[in-house]
Amino acid sequence: MLSGLLALPRTLLLAAGLAGVLAGCSSVGPALPGLPDRVELNGVPFFRGNANHSGSMALASMLSERGVQITPGLLDPALKLPAEADNLDSSIPRVAREYGMLVYPLDGQLNALLAQVAAGNPVLLRYTEGSMLWSEPRYALLVGYDRFKQQVLLRAGMSRRLPMAFDGFASAWKSAGSWAVLVQGPGQLPAQLDRQRWLDAARETARAGQEQAAAKAVRAVGVGGG
């Protein structure tokens, strides 16, 4: 009888320990089926500067990653900054296409962004910075994540490696409209390719006067010849 009473607390302790382990596993972060647990794109360029010019900084970093010799200051006039900072979600794609790039929109789910980063593609996005009393949209590059630390890494503002918790980032990104795009060279296919979305992006690049780049992008998915 005494041994049974003594064994009971041990049994409860083991059960509680197992429950704690399982709870810890479930809080590691979002499921990443088929993706690495940690990724960081260390080679993505970074331009440090004022947050009010975050759009030109993020686009300059992305274009530099794609081999374009550019600085944020050279992009400010084309983006019409600072006067039209509220229109960057349309002016960034327009300017990127003028450089012969394809602007490929991503779904509004965190895993969709992480899948691209895992494939080596930095993501250009908009998120809300601030608090309940003050907030403004900012543009940044998503260049990494760590499932165990439950955080993403951004090139943003003055920070080359700005960590943000998964939940905080997802909320800040959603509050800014869940806007996120890839800026790809015409032969650089995204991960988890949506073929029609790619062809639509190629069509927009052609409309920007970059017909050769658009044709190369179309051939990359097996359409056309030459």
N, C-alpha and C positions, 0 to 999 in steps of 0.2 A: 504493500500500500504506500509506504514512504517513498520507495523508488519510483512509483508511478507519479507521486506528487512532485518529486524532484525532476522527473523527466519532462513534465508539462511545460515549465518555463523554458527549457532548452528547445523544445519543439516550437513554442511560440516565437522564441528568439530567431531560430533558423528561418521560420516562415516570414518574419518581419524583415530579416536580412535579404531574403530572396525577393521580397516585394520591393525593397529599396533598390536592389540591383536592376530589377525590371523597370522601375520608375526612372532610374538614371538613364537606362538605354532609350526609353521612350522620349526623354527630353534632350537627346543629343542634337536634334534639329530635324529639318524636313527630310523625308525619304529621298534619296538620290539614286534611284535604280540605274545601274550601269555607269555611274559617274564616280570619279575619285572623291575621297572624303576631303581632300585639301588641294587647292589649285591657286597659284599666283603667277600672273603674267608679268614677270620682273622687267622684261625688255620694253614694255610700252612707255613711250616718251611722256614727260610731264612738264607742263608749263605752270609755274607758280604765279599767282597774281590775285588781284582784287576780285572778290566774289561777284561784283557787278558785271564782270566780263567773263563769267564762267562759261558762257556759250562759246565764245571764240577760243577760250583755253581748251575746252573739251574737244572741239572740232579740230583745232590745230594738233592736239595730241593724236587724234585718230588719223588725220591725214598724214602726219609724220610717220605713224606706224605703217601706213600704206606706201611709204616711199616718197611722199611729196615734201619738198623743201618749203616750209611755211612757218610762220610765227603767228601768235594771236593778234598782234598789232596789224599784220597784213590782212587779216580777216575782218577786223572791225568795220571797215567801210562797206564791204560786201554784205555783212550782216546788219548794217545800218545801226550800229551800236554807238552810244547807248540809247538813242532815241526810240528804237523799236525793239527793246529788250523783251517786250510782251509777245512778240511774234516769232521768237526763236524756233518754236516747234515747226514752223513752216520755212523760215529762212535757212536754218541749218541744213535740211535736206536739199533745198534749192542750190545752195553754194557747194555742197558736197558733190552733187551731180555735175556741176560746172567743171569740177576737177576730174570728171570721168568715172566717178564712183557710183555704186549702186547703194541705195538706201533701203534697207530691208527691215520692215517693222516686225516687232516681236509681240507675242501674246502677253497679256497682262498677268502672268503667273511667274512667281519667283523661280521655279524650276526651269522655265523656258530660258531665263537669263543665265542661270548657272550652267545649263547644258552648253550654251555658246562659249562661256568662259572656259569650261572644261575642254572644249575643242580648240582653244587658242584664239578665240575671237573676243576682243574687248567690246563691251556694250556701252553705247552712248545713251544716257538717260537723263531724266529730269526728276528731281525730288524736292520736297519742301524742307527748308531749313528754318529753324526758329522755335517758337514756343506758342502757347495759347494767346499771349499778348502781342506777339509779332512773328510773322513768318513770310518768307518769300521763296519763289521757285529758284532752284539752282540746277546747273548742268554739270555732269561729272561722267567719268568712265568707271565702269565696274570691271575690275581687273583680277579679282580673286575672291575666294571664300574658304571657310574652314568649318566643316560640319561639327567638329568636336568643340570648337570655341563658340559655335553658333553665331558666326559673324561673316560679313562680307568686307571686302577691301575696295576702296574707291580712290581714284585720282580726283581730288576735289579741293578747290580754293588754294590754301597754302599748304595742304597736306598731300604728300606723295603717296602715303599709305594711311588713309583714313579708315579705321575700323568702325563698323556699325553692326549692332546686333541684328540678327535676321528679322525679328519682330519689328524693331524700330525702323529698319530700312524698308521693310515691306509696307509699313504704315506711311512713312514719308514719301515713298514712291507712289503709292495709291492716292494719297492726298493731292499729288501733282498730276493726276490723270493717268498713271501707269504708262507713261510714254517712254518707250525704249526702242532703239534701232541699232542695227549693224550698219557700218559704213565699209563696204567691201569693194575690193578691186573686181573687175569683171570676170576674172577666173577663180575667185575665192568663194567657193560655195559655202553657205552656212551649214552648221550641224542641223540635223532633223529637218532637212530641206522641204519646204512647201514649194513645189515646182511652179504653181500658178503665181504665187506671191513673188517669186524670183522674176518671172517673166513680166509681171506688172512693174516691178522695180526697174527692169531693163527698159521698158517702154517709157518710163518717166525720165530715165537718163537720156534716151534718144531725143525726147522733147526738149531737153536742155541743150541740145546741139552736139551731143557726144554720141553720134551714130555708130562710130567704129567700136567704142567701148560697149555700147548696148548690143551690137551684133556679136561681139566676143562672148558676152554674158549669155546670150541666147544659145550660142554654139556649145557653151559649157554644160548645158543640160540636154544636149543632143538634138536640138532643133535647128534646122537649116543646114547649110553646108558651106564649103569654101574655106 
